[in-house]
Amino acid sequence: ISGVFIVYLAFGSFRSWRAMDPHADEEPVAMPTRHIGKAVVMNMLSPGPYIFWTLVTGPVLVAGWRESPAHGLAFLGGFYATIVGGLAAIVLVFGLAARFGAGIKRSMLGVSALALLVFGLYQLSKAFA
């Protein structure tokens, strides 16, 4: 199911890429709520976090907690600080890159659409293998 949804997102990104004028100067716009909803659905359908927490992070957290609750909490805090910090860095880089003009923004959208398509098709191939 997640592969189909990712291909759907790729198609939407491709349509946005085609409709975008690379020479137009755009005013920054707030992200519509529908994009946030799509991101939430995509993350809920992705098995990665569930597998990761079940097989990797969960056992490490439990082992740390058994040694000392402070170790478990330190691991959890460090893990989320790294994830949130990394995502904040990605948002910052893409936000700064968008300032270079609509052409760069359009290129980034095209690369994102292509990456989503490849990843979605990969997910579908794994589902039927």
N, C-alpha and C positions, 0 to 999 in steps of 0.2 A: 504494500500500500504506500509506503514512504517513497518508493521509486517513482510511482505514478504522480504523486504530489510534487516531487522535485522537478519532474519533467514539465508539469503544469506551471510551476514557478518559472522555469526556464523559458517557456513559451510566453508568459506574461512579460518577462524581462526583454525578450526579443522584440515583442510588439512595442514596448516603450523605447527600445533602442532605435527601431525603424522610424518611429514617430518623432524622435528628438531632432531638433535642428542644431547642428554642431556650431553654427555661427551666431546663434541667438544668445543675447545676454539675459540670463535669468536671475530673478530675485530669489533668494533662498526661501524655501517653503517648508512649513512644518510637516513632519512625516504623518501621513494619514493613518488613522486607527486601523484601517484594513490591512496595512503592511505589518503592523505589530501583531494583529490576529493571525496572519499567515505564518509569521515567524514562530508564534506560540504553537500553532498546529504542527508545523514542521518539526519542532523540537519534541513535541509530545509523541509524534509518530516514529521518531528516530530511535532505534534500539540501542544505539551507542552508549548513552548515559546509563541505561539500565544494566547493560552488560558490564560496563566499566565499573559501576558501583558494586555490582554483585561479585565480580570475579577479581577485581584489582583493589580498588579503593576501600571497599567495605571491609575485607579482611585486614588490610593495613590499619584502618581506623580502629577496628575491634582489638587488634593486637596492641596498638598504642594505648587504648583505653584500659586494657587489662594490666598493662605495665604501670600506668598512672593516668588518671583522668586528665591531668594537665598535658600529658603527651598526646592523648587523643584530641583534645581541644586545640593544641598547638598545630597538629597535623591538619585538622579541619580548617582552622583559621588561615594557615599558610596556603592550603589548597585553594580556598575561595579568594584570597587576596591575589594569588597568581592568576586565576581565571578572570576575575573582574578587572584586574590591572591590564591583562593581555587584551581583553575585549575593549577596554577603554582606549588602549593604544591603537587598536585597529580603527576604531571610530575616529580618533583624532587624525590618523594618517589619511583616511579617506576624506574626512572633512577638509583637511588642508589641501589635499590634491584637487578637490572640487573648485578651489579658489583659482586654479590655473586656467579656468575657462570651460565652456560647454563642450569643446572638443575632447578634452581630457575626461570630462564626466561621461561623455558618450562612449569613449573608448573603454573606460572602466565598466560601464554598463554592458557593453558587448562582451568583454572578457568574462564578466560575471554570468551572463546568460549562457555562454559557451561552457563554462565550468559547471554550471548547474545541469545543463543538458548531459554532459559527459558523466557526471556523478549520478544523475538519475538513471541513465541507461546502464551504468555499471551496477547500480542497486537492482534494477530489473533483471539484469543477466544473472546476478547472484541468486535472485529469488527463484528463477526457473532452472537453475543448474542442479 
